[in-house]
């Protein structure tokens, strides 16, 4: 293992009753490198997916190679997309045929829990603002909500990268806040649900932009919107506080929100006043229902993660 006299070892009891003996990480920790050969003429978005896949696996340095050379537009697309969608990944070298990107983010700087907290905060603000823009028909705010979904996606991809790394490196899992291996699956499901809630908030904003006017503030859809946002925030709170009772309450309220959405959808189909924006309203109501269901999923994961391990009994 390359150990010598005076080196520090860490002894860590594992859930399966084994003892993990590991050396303290060296200052010059290993950097994992990968090379991706891109083919000229392929869609830039298709090529970018290969970059995302290697980022999620945990590579620190990723070299993109194009034997025919990168066009100015392809080069700009990759650099902008990496900057906007992948936290910590920066271009450190470039030439006509190569682009080298490196992850500069230290896991100690942004733990899994901090990333999830930032992600849930963004989603909650999107849910609040999308209802405000529906009332005021504030198109600028609607576009801002759409833009914020990109930030949610960045945190989602970062958490997936962290969880994949934690599964492979038990020493790293402690640093990012993972106590038991099974938590990785739970947090993976939670972050995916959060990401989908953000997608639906964005979809609502897109539909509001298509509408010709705002909705009267006395419309019952705003009560539903407030309930849905509370369901989401309470679901996240139940996870953070490991509160099974709160989680069950979230699931019950989520069912109420779904039923309310079905009733409003039926009512709006019969309303002549909303015929000009009926399609958009139906889509918004459907998104609110789906957000409630994803929030209930988070609450269910919270309950499951709160159950003690068999070995702990």
N, C-alpha and C positions, 0 to 999 in steps of 0.2 A: 504493500500500500504506500510505499515511499515514506514511511515513518522513521523518525530518528529520536534519539534521547532528548527529552524535554518537550516533545510535542504534546499537545492537549487532546485528550479523547473525551467524547461524550457518550454516556451510557443512557439509553432511552428505552424504558419498558414499552413493549408493543401490546396492542389489544389481544393478540393471539398467544400471549404469555412468553414470547421470545424476548431477548434482550438485544437491542441494536447498538453495536459499538462502532462509532464513526469518528473520523478525525475532524477537527475544526477546519473549515474551509480555508484554503490558502488565499493570500491576497491576490495572487495571479490565478484566479479560478478559471477553469477551462471554458473556452468559448466554443459553442457548437456552430459549425459552418455548413452551409449548403449552397449548391450552385443549381440554378434553374435555367435551362436552355429554352429560350422563347423563339417561336417560329414567325417569320415575317409574314404579314398578311392576316394573322389571327386577330380576332376581336380583342382590343385592349382590356376589356372587362374580363374576358376569358383568361387572359394572361395574368391579370391581377388576382384572380381566384387562386392561382398556384402560389402567389406570394402570401396571400392570407393563410392558406393551408400550412405553409412552412412557419409562419408567424405563430399560429395556434399550437403547432407541435412543440415550439419552444426554441427554435434556432435563434442564435444571437446575431449571426452575420449571414446575410443572404445576398448572393451574387446573381444578378440577372444578366444573361448573356444573349446577345442577338448577333449572329454572324454577319448579317447584312447591315447591321447598324440600326440604332434607334432613330426613328424620325423625330422631328421636333415635337410633333403633337403627341406621339406615344410617350416620349420622355416626360413631357409636361403632365400627361395624364397620370403616369405612375407616381411621379413625385407629389403631385397634388393629392391623389387618392391615398397614398401612404400617410401623408401629413394629416389629412382630414379624417381618416377612418381607422388608423392603427396607432394607438398611444405608445409613444416611446420609440418608434421606428423612424430613423432619419437617414438620409442619403449622406454617406461619408466619402464616397469616391465615385467618379463617373468619367467615362471616356466615350468614344464613338460607339463602341460595341458592348460596353459593360456599365451596369449600375450596381453599386454595392451599398446595401442598407444594413444598419446595425441597430439593435435594440439597446437604447441607452437608459432604460428604466430599471432601477433597482427595486426588487420586490419589497425591500424594507421601506422604501419611500412611499409606496402605495399598496397597502395590504389588501387582501381580498375583501375584508369587511368595509374598508374605506371606499373601495371601488363600488361595492354594492350600495353603500349609503349614498354615494354621489349619483349613482344610476337611479335609485328609487326617488331621490329628491328631484331629479330632472323630470322623471315621469309624472310625479305628483304635480309639479308646476305646469306641465303640459296639460294635464287634465283640468286644472283650475282655469288656465288661460283660454283653453279651447271653448269652454262654456261662456266665458266673458266675450269672446269674439263672436260667438253665435248670437248673443244678445245685442251687441253693439255693431255687428257686422264690420269689425275692425280688421280689414284685410292685411294690414301691416303686421298686426299681432298674430294673425293666422299663419303668415309666412314665417314668422319667428318660431312658432310652434313646430312647423315643418322642419326648419333648420335644426332645432334642438334634437330631433330624432336622430340626426347624424351623431350627436354627442352620446346619446344613449347607446347607439350601435358600437361606438368606440369602446365604451366601458364594458359592453357585453363581450366583445372579442377579447378584451384584456382579461376578463374574468375566466373565460374559457382557456386562455393561454396559462393563467395561473393554476387553474384546477388540473390541467393536463400535467403541468410540471410537478404539482404536489403529489399526484399519483405515483410518479416515477421516482421522486426524491422525498422520502419521509422527513429528512432534516429540513427541507424547504417548507414542507407542509406546516411545521410548527411556526415558522417565521411569518407565514401569511394568515395564520389563525385557524388552521384545520387541526382539530383535536383527534378525530377518528376518521379512518379511511372512508367509511360509508357516507360521511358528510359531503364528500366530493360530488356524489351523485345527486344528493339533495340540493346542494347549491347550484349545480348545473341546471336542474329543472327550474329552480327559482329564477335564475338569471334569464333563462329562455322565456319564462312567463313574463318577466318584466320587459324584456325586449319586444314581445308581442303586444303588450299593453301600449308601449310607445308607438308601435306601428299603427295601432288603431287610433291613437290620439292624432297621429299625423293624417290618417285617412279622414278623420272627422274634419280636420282643418282644411283639407283639400276639398271636401264637399261644401264647407261653408263658403269658400271662395267662389264656388259655382252658383251659390244662391244670390238672388237679386236684392235681398233685404234681410235685416236681422229678425229675430224671433221675439215676440213680446215677452217681457220679463216675468209675466204671470203664467206663462205656459208651463204645464206640469213637467216638461222635459228637464227643466232646471232643477226641480226637486230630485228627479232621477239622477241627473248629473252629479249633484251633491252627494247623494247616497252612494253612487258608484265610486267616487273619489274617496269617500270615507272607507268603503269596503277595501279598496286597494291599500290605503295608508295603514288601516288596522291589520291587514294581512301581513304587511311588512313588519309592523310593530309586534305582532304575535310571534313572528320568527325570531326577531332580535331578543325579545324577552322570554322566549321559550314558554309561552303562555297558551296551553291547550284550550283552556276555557274561552279565551279571547278568539282563538282560531275557530272554534265551533260556532261562535257568534258570527264571525265573518262569513262562514259558509252559509248560515241561515239567512243573513242579510243579502248575500249574493243571489240566493234563490228569489228573494223578494224583488231585487232589482231586475232580474231576468223576467219575472212575471209582470212587473210594471212596464217593462219595455214592450212585451207582447201586447199588453192592453193599449198602450199608446200607439203602437203600430196599427192596430185594428181601428182605433179611433181616427187616426190621420188618414187612413184609406178612405174614410167616409167624409172627410172634411174638404169642402170645396175651396177653402181659403188657402190650403197648402198644396193645391194641385200643381202650381208652377214649380214647386221645389219638393214635390212628393218623393221623387227618387232619392234626392239628397237626404231628406229626413229619414227615410227608411234605412238608408245606409248608416246614418249617424246612430239611430236607435239600435241597429244590429251591432255596431261597434261597442256601444255602451254595454250591451248584453254580453258580448265576448270579453270585454274588460272585466266584468263581474266574474265570469267563469274562470278566467286566468287568475284572478285574485283568490278565488276559492281554491284553485290548485296550489297556490303559494301557502295558504292556510293548512291544507292537507299535508303538504311537505313539512310544515312546522310541527304538526302533531306527530308525524312519523319520526322526525329527527329527535323529538323529545323523549321517545321510548328508550329505556335503558338497554344496553347491550346484554345479551345472555350471559356473557362472561363476567358482567359487573354485578349480577344478582347473587 
